Amino acid sequence: MGCCFSSEEDTDGQRQASERDPLLGGSSAPIANGQRPVDDAHNHSSGPISRTDEQSLLSRILHQTAHKVIDVSSTEPHSIERTEYMERSRQYMSKLSAVNSSTLHSPTDLPNGVKVPQSVLASDPIPQGDIAFAIQAAKGADASLSGFHVEHRDELVVQFESSS
Amino acid sequence: MAEGIHHYFEELVAKHEGILAILVTDRDGVPLVKVADPKVPQNALRASFLSTFSTTAEQASKLGLSKNKSIVCFFASYQVVHFSFLPLVVSIIATSQANTGLLLGLEKEFEETVKAVKVVVDGV
């Protein structure tokens, strides 16, 4: 729209050409809010091309807003036609045959996190003493936690006196 | 070769306890790969159910937490994990007892395969 404004000083033919440029070129520069009233005023004095300009500006703003807004109503599932479903399904089946077999990675035998089982299996077993210690520590922690209790001393809700 | 992909996902289902079905669909829920145990509820395999993820993920990506990658849904007896490989979506349907972390970790495993499928079906 900056181009649109600057074209006021140009001749008519040039102005029309420059007005079209940003639209066709798809200029993605954001439009400053302060510029809009000036543009509007200018557009009112121009012909139908300016109106198209304004329309495209408004539709662009609408599009940007729609893109940013979280629209709950659009989360409704849209069902596709049965014929389209079958047609697309058939197309996918034929396309899938083109997948290169070398790209298929065979699933690993063990789930993630157990990638090197031999090192885990070959390590020394945990000594009985350590296990007994862990059990004793756990029992101690359990006994300590069970002894926890809240001692009620003050009021939980404190009333503040009004200053007036 | 379509059988190869089918077999790959069949192996994944067989190897992991609790997984009932794995589906690779497009954003409208049309399946490209469908591996399902007879025990899986039929409603969970419907396109209208599977397509909700793509629309929901689209809206969830606007929360300011960058792009949504996956959504986990828990039900009384089942859990469903959706992975976004837009325009493709991978949905895993499992029992509620299945290890959710393991299901989420599966993404790394089938990522390359799904990407290969994505390249092939691009433009349909």
Interface residues (C-beta under 8 A of the other chain):
Chain A: K68 V69 I70 D71 V72 S74 T75 E76 P77 H78 S79 I80 Y85 R88 S89 Q91 Y92 M93 K95 L96 S97 A98 V99 N100 S101 T103 L104 H105 S106 P107 T108 D109 P111 N112 G113
Chain B: M1 A2 G4 I5 Y8 E11 L12 K15 H16 D26 D28 G29 V30 P31 L32 V33 A47 S48 F49 S51 T52 T55 T56 Q59 K62 L63 L102 G105 K108 E109 E112 T113 A116 V117 V120 V121 V124
